[in-house]
Amino acid sequence: MLRDITLGQYYQADSVIHRLDPRVKLGATILFIISLFAFHGVGGYVTAALFLALVIRLSGVPFRFMIKGMKSIVFLLSITVIFNLFLTPGEPVFSLWKLTVTREGVKLAVLLSVRLGLLIIGSSVMTLTTTPNQLTDGLEKMLKPLNKLKVPVHEIAMMMSIALRFIPILMEETDKIMKAQLARCADFESGNLIRKAKSLVPLLVPLFISAFRRANDLAMAMEARCYRGGEHRTKMKPLHYEKRDYMAYLVVLCYLAAGVVLGKLLPI
């Protein structure tokens, strides 16, 4: 179950998306997320879904592997749908006890679910096709102008990269601890919500201890290698734009234009 979380993992492949400059993928992901909140018509969301399907196809990452990460947000999606179904005022469709489902609530629940699903998958495409080192270099390069304002850009990029890299590591550690405790007759499923929460305490304690130990080992290793931040440091693989990167920017701009136009032509 925990291994189904794909956010933070890297999928090794030789595709056009993998070979793109990390700055292109970071910028495209940010613009894609913004577009999901800016589009308000069915045409805009259809355009976003088709664009994401094209990117997944070009990335070489199997679609089944891509949607495995959606299993971890089913609970969040369910809460979103339920709250919007019953708490959105509008034209009643049917009533269930004291709760009323409205037409506007149904539309909003569907659109928010689609938006959240596209957001998760779109973010996963970036992490699946970009290594943590590439993400760090790309983010540092994009934020480099902030160095003039005394912003520690390299340190910020390094922390985000380490945090992203630790996600699959901690998920794997959690899975091991959970299996070890299940072998000792631990029960994480039965009982009410409070009992389930209490049963997680024996799981969280060793997980936090393991996380702190890993963080301490990483800090000691960086200190032993005389790590001193990003000032005057050179790059083994300097970033530079190529023709395919400019083409990718053009494709993203075309997607945004198509989403705006189709969103107006096909409003909700």
TAWOSUL-V150386 format. One record per residue. N is the residue number from 1. RES is the residue in three letters. SS is DSSP state (~ for helix, > for strand, _ for the rest). Layout:
N & RES & SS
N & RES & SS
//
This chain:
1 & MET & _
2 & LEU & ~
3 & ARG & ~
4 & ASP & ~
5 & ILE & _
6 & THR & _
7 & LEU & _
8 & GLY & _
9 & GLN & _
10 & TYR & _
11 & TYR & _
12 & GLN & _
13 & ALA & _
14 & ASP & _
15 & SER & _
16 & VAL & ~
17 & ILE & ~
18 & HIS & ~
19 & ARG & ~
20 & LEU & _
21 & ASP & _
22 & PRO & ~
23 & ARG & ~
24 & VAL & ~
25 & LYS & ~
26 & LEU & ~
27 & GLY & ~
28 & ALA & ~
29 & THR & ~
30 & ILE & ~
31 & LEU & ~
32 & PHE & ~
33 & ILE & ~
34 & ILE & ~
35 & SER & ~
36 & LEU & ~
37 & PHE & ~
38 & ALA & ~
39 & PHE & _
40 & HIS & _
41 & GLY & >
42 & VAL & ~
43 & GLY & ~
44 & GLY & ~
45 & TYR & ~
46 & VAL & ~
47 & THR & ~
48 & ALA & ~
49 & ALA & ~
50 & LEU & ~
51 & PHE & ~
52 & LEU & ~
53 & ALA & ~
54 & LEU & ~
55 & VAL & ~
56 & ILE & ~
57 & ARG & ~
58 & LEU & ~
59 & SER & ~
60 & GLY & _
61 & VAL & _
62 & PRO & _
63 & PHE & ~
64 & ARG & ~
65 & PHE & ~
66 & MET & ~
67 & ILE & ~
68 & LYS & ~
69 & GLY & ~
70 & MET & ~
71 & LYS & ~
72 & SER & ~
73 & ILE & ~
74 & VAL & ~
75 & PHE & ~
76 & LEU & ~
77 & LEU & ~
78 & SER & ~
79 & ILE & ~
80 & THR & ~
81 & VAL & ~
82 & ILE & ~
83 & PHE & ~
84 & ASN & ~
85 & LEU & ~
86 & PHE & ~
87 & LEU & ~
88 & THR & _
89 & PRO & _
90 & GLY & _
91 & GLU & _
92 & PRO & >
93 & VAL & >
94 & PHE & >
95 & SER & >
96 & LEU & >
97 & TRP & _
98 & LYS & _
99 & LEU & >
100 & THR & >
101 & VAL & >
102 & THR & >
103 & ARG & ~
104 & GLU & ~
105 & GLY & ~
106 & VAL & ~
107 & LYS & ~
108 & LEU & ~
109 & ALA & ~
110 & VAL & ~
111 & LEU & ~
112 & LEU & ~
113 & SER & ~
114 & VAL & ~
115 & ARG & ~
116 & LEU & ~
117 & GLY & ~
118 & LEU & ~
119 & LEU & ~
120 & ILE & ~
121 & ILE & ~
122 & GLY & ~
123 & SER & ~
124 & SER & ~
125 & VAL & ~
126 & MET & ~
127 & THR & ~
128 & LEU & ~
129 & THR & ~
130 & THR & _
131 & THR & _
132 & PRO & ~
133 & ASN & ~
134 & GLN & ~
135 & LEU & ~
136 & THR & ~
137 & ASP & ~
138 & GLY & ~
139 & LEU & ~
140 & GLU & ~
141 & LYS & ~
142 & MET & ~
143 & LEU & _
144 & LYS & ~
145 & PRO & ~
146 & LEU & ~
147 & ASN & ~
148 & LYS & ~
149 & LEU & ~
150 & LYS & _
151 & VAL & _
152 & PRO & _
153 & VAL & ~
154 & HIS & ~
155 & GLU & ~
156 & ILE & ~
157 & ALA & ~
158 & MET & ~
159 & MET & ~
160 & MET & ~
161 & SER & ~
162 & ILE & ~
163 & ALA & ~
164 & LEU & ~
165 & ARG & ~
166 & PHE & ~
167 & ILE & ~
168 & PRO & ~
169 & ILE & ~
170 & LEU & ~
171 & MET & ~
172 & GLU & ~
173 & GLU & ~
174 & THR & ~
175 & ASP & ~
176 & LYS & ~
177 & ILE & ~
178 & MET & ~
179 & LYS & ~
180 & ALA & ~
181 & GLN & ~
182 & LEU & ~
183 & ALA & ~
184 & ARG & _
185 & CYS & _
186 & ALA & _
187 & ASP & _
188 & PHE & _
189 & GLU & _
190 & SER & _
191 & GLY & _
192 & ASN & _
193 & LEU & ~
194 & ILE & ~
195 & ARG & ~
196 & LYS & ~
197 & ALA & ~
198 & LYS & ~
199 & SER & ~
200 & LEU & _
201 & VAL & ~
202 & PRO & ~
203 & LEU & ~
204 & LEU & ~
205 & VAL & ~
206 & PRO & ~
207 & LEU & ~
208 & PHE & ~
209 & ILE & ~
210 & SER & ~
211 & ALA & ~
212 & PHE & ~
213 & ARG & ~
214 & ARG & ~
215 & ALA & ~
216 & ASN & ~
217 & ASP & ~
218 & LEU & ~
219 & ALA & ~
220 & MET & ~
221 & ALA & ~
222 & MET & ~
223 & GLU & ~
224 & ALA & ~
225 & ARG & _
226 & CYS & _
227 & TYR & _
228 & ARG & _
229 & GLY & _
230 & GLY & _
231 & GLU & _
232 & HIS & _
233 & ARG & _
234 & THR & _
235 & LYS & _
236 & MET & _
237 & LYS & _
238 & PRO & _
239 & LEU & _
240 & HIS & _
241 & TYR & _
242 & GLU & _
243 & LYS & ~
244 & ARG & ~
245 & ASP & ~
246 & TYR & ~
247 & MET & ~
248 & ALA & ~
249 & TYR & ~
250 & LEU & ~
251 & VAL & ~
252 & VAL & ~
253 & LEU & ~
254 & CYS & ~
255 & TYR & ~
256 & LEU & ~
257 & ALA & ~
258 & ALA & ~
259 & GLY & ~
260 & VAL & ~
261 & VAL & ~
262 & LEU & ~
263 & GLY & ~
264 & LYS & ~
265 & LEU & ~
266 & LEU & _
267 & PRO & >
268 & ILE & _
//
